[in-house]
């Protein structure tokens, strides 16, 4: 007799995801990553209010719900100048906003769920799909063990006016996983909704997920170039970092600071 674990749903936890990718300078290395940021229902209003406050201080005259924070735009002078809202915002103000985002995440402590998975190899859809399913499986397993029902939302890869956009590859991967015996042990009897793909930046936690992915991907960029780390992931606080070691096995570690040696050896 094979006994499948069963958990009772005690809470709902909303997690929001975004991705990032980087090539090394000589294009011999490539990394793709997803980050998830979220919290259980009672905590979310405080997190979303904190992000909106950061946006208000950066652009006091603009409704914070009318625009999204994207690190690629914030950190590039050229991109800022092409953005009608951010054009003319001095670098000092941008740096202050970035420091405030670090504070929002770090000060939230264990109230905020943070995940990051990085995969390396040749750029391909297969690499992205591996990252997606490994992360989704890990989150489902961990949260259902605590009696929480994870509800996952990712930034859409497609432009659309719809609130939700179907991504066929993600739907197929998730549906196929539900047909496996392993899924029963991951979900533990809790009904998990299909991860949704939504309008980019449409929730403050999506903006935080963009921030975490950018900081982590930037860390790779600087390590590959042998340069100092200007925005150290330590400032993000405790995150579950996952990836694959040199043998192809998935490994993970929850802690403060990016565990480079875990994935790359010493």
PyMOL commands that set and color helices and strands:
alter all, ss='L'
color gray80, all
select helices_A, chain A and resi 41-58+64-66+71-74+77-82+91-111+125-145+168-178+181-187+204-225+233-236+260-264
alter helices_A, ss='H'
color red, helices_A
select strands_A, chain A and resi 11-23+30-40+113-120+148-155+196-198+238-244+250-256
alter strands_A, ss='S'
color yellow, strands_A
deselect
rebuild
show_as cartoon
